[in-house]
Amino acid sequence: MRAMTTLRRICVYAGSNGGASPAYAAAARALGTELTARGIGLVYGGGHVGLMGEIADAVMSGGGEAIGVMPEALFDRELGHRGLSELRVVGSMHERKALMAELADGFVALPGGIGTLEELVEVMTWSQLGIHSKPCGVLDAAGFYAGLRGFLDHMVTEGFLHERHRAGLLADPEPGPLLDRLAAWEPPNVHKWLDLERS
């Protein structure tokens, strides 16, 4: 039997707005509560607004660990959450993303905008290239990520994305089952795949 992935901390990407549906904020709070119940720490962008604030508040109110990572320019605009376990201020967005990835054992995207999408796609790309071997998932609250999932399927159909890489994005509408799937995820043999694709 294969050992499960150890999830000590999860990096969560989330919108700095609350979105149009109350289901999104509810999902953020539910994920924060589930992380705390499982003893899993939160790593996120460090903001106190939108879905970022919702999940951080849920983690902290439950006695969990929440580490924020924020570029100095955003912190100076008073967007930083003041009630976290730790708030790390870095020099740039590149440093922010690298440190968040380093601190976490897996990645989850809540609903969000272009920044959330960019961060999710980047860590998926890093996984495809073998830069990390950590699970990636989306909390598909109210079907928010149905369009993205369909587009990824379209990429597979059109020959631009291999099915094994498409399968690397896990999805569930509920935080508990999603975390279970992240913990059960098996890292692919990326180097073997790259060798096969070159041959």
N, C-alpha and C positions, 0 to 999 in steps of 0.2 A: 504494500500500500504506500502511495506517494505521500510525503509530508505536505501539509497545507502551507500556504504562504503566510508568514508571520506579519500581521498588520499591527504595528505599534503606533504608527501615525498615518493618517490619510490626508493627502493634499486635496482640498476642495476648491474648485473654481466656481465662482458664482457671480451673478449680476450685482452691480452697485445700485441697481434700482429694484423695486419690488415686483415689477411686472403688472400685467393687466388682471391676472387671476389671483385670488387669495390662495389658491391651491399651491402656488409657488412658494410663498412664505411658509405655509404649513409644511411643505415638503422639506424646506431648509431646517425648520425647527425639529421635525421628526428625525432627520438625519443627525442633527446635533445630539438629540436625546439618545439615539441608538448608538452613536459613537461612544458617548459617555457610559452607557450601560455596559458596553463591551470592554471598557478600559482602553479605548483607542483614542489617541490624541488627534487634534485637528491642526493642520497647517493650512493657512489660507492667506489672502491678500492683505489682511490687517485692517480693513475698513470697518466703520461702525454703521454704515448706511446700507440700505437695500437687503438683498438676500445674504450678503456677507455679514452684515450685522445680525441678522436673524439667527444664522447658524452659530456664530460666535457667542451670542447671548445665551442660546440654548445649552451650549457646552459649558459655559462658565456657571450658569445657574444650577447645573447638575453636578458641579464640583469637578469637571473634567479639565483637561489641558488644552489650551488654545494658543498656538503660536502664530502671530501675524508677521508678515514680511512686506514691507512697504518702501517704495522709493522715497527719497528725501523730499522731492518736489511735491508729492501728494501729501506727505505728512505735514509739510509746511502749510498746506491749504486746510489743515485741521480736519482731515478725513480719517485720521488714525483712531482706532479703538483704544480707549484709555484703561479698559478693565480686563485686559488679557493676562494670561500667565506670563507671556513674553511678547514684546513687539520689537522686531529687529528692523532697523532703518538702514537701507542700502542705497548705493549711489545711482542705480539705473534699473530699468525694467529687465534688462538682461540678467543683472545680478539677482534680482528678485526671483525670476523664474528658475534660475539655476539653483538658488538656495532652497526654494520650496521643493524642488524635485529631489535635492540631496537629503532633506530632512524627512521625506515621506517614504512609505513602503508601497504606496498605491495612489491612484488618482481617481477622483470622481468629479464630474461636472454637474452642477445644478443648472437650472435655466439661467440664461444670461444673454449678453449681447455679443458684439464682435470680439471683444477682448476675451471673454470666456471661451468662445469658439476657437479663437487663435491659440489659446493656451492648451485646450484639449487636443486640437489637431497636431500641435507641436509635439506633445508627449506621445501621441500615437505614432508620429513619424520617428521619434527617437527609439521607440520600441521596435518598429519595423527595421531600423538600421542597426539594432543591437546595442544602442548607447545605454539603454537600461533594460532590465527584465522585471518590470513591475506592472501589475494589472491596471487597466484603464476601464472606467465605466461611466455611464450617465444615469442619473436619477431622473427617469422619464416621467416627471410629474405632469399630469393632465395631458399626456402625449406630446409634450413640448418637443422632444427630439425625434418624433416620427419622421419628419421631413428629412432630417440629416441621415437617419438610418436608411431611409429609402434611397437617398442620393448615393450613399456608400454602396448599397446593393446595385445601383445603376453603374457605378464605377467598375464593379466586378463584372457585370454583364458586358460592359463595353471594353473589357480587357485592360483597364488601367489600375486595378487593385486586385491582388490575389485574395482568394477566399480565406486563406489562413490569416492574412493580415486584417481582413474585414472582421473575422471572428474574434480578433483581439479587443474589440470594443464591446464590453458587456453592458447590458441595459436591463433595468427593472423599474417599475413604478413605485416600489416600496423599498425603504432603506435596508430593512433586515435581510430580505432575500438578495439584494444587490451586494451587501457586504459578505454574505455567505458565498456568493459567486466569485467575488474578488479573492477571498481566502482560499477557495478551491482551485483557482486559476493556475494552470501549469505553464511556466515560461517556455516559449518555443526554442528550438535549436536554430537560432538565427543564422549562425555561421554555416550550418549544413544547408539551409535554404539558399543563402547567397551563393554558395559553391554550385548548387544545382542550377540556379538561374543563370550563372555565368557559363555553364557547360553547354 
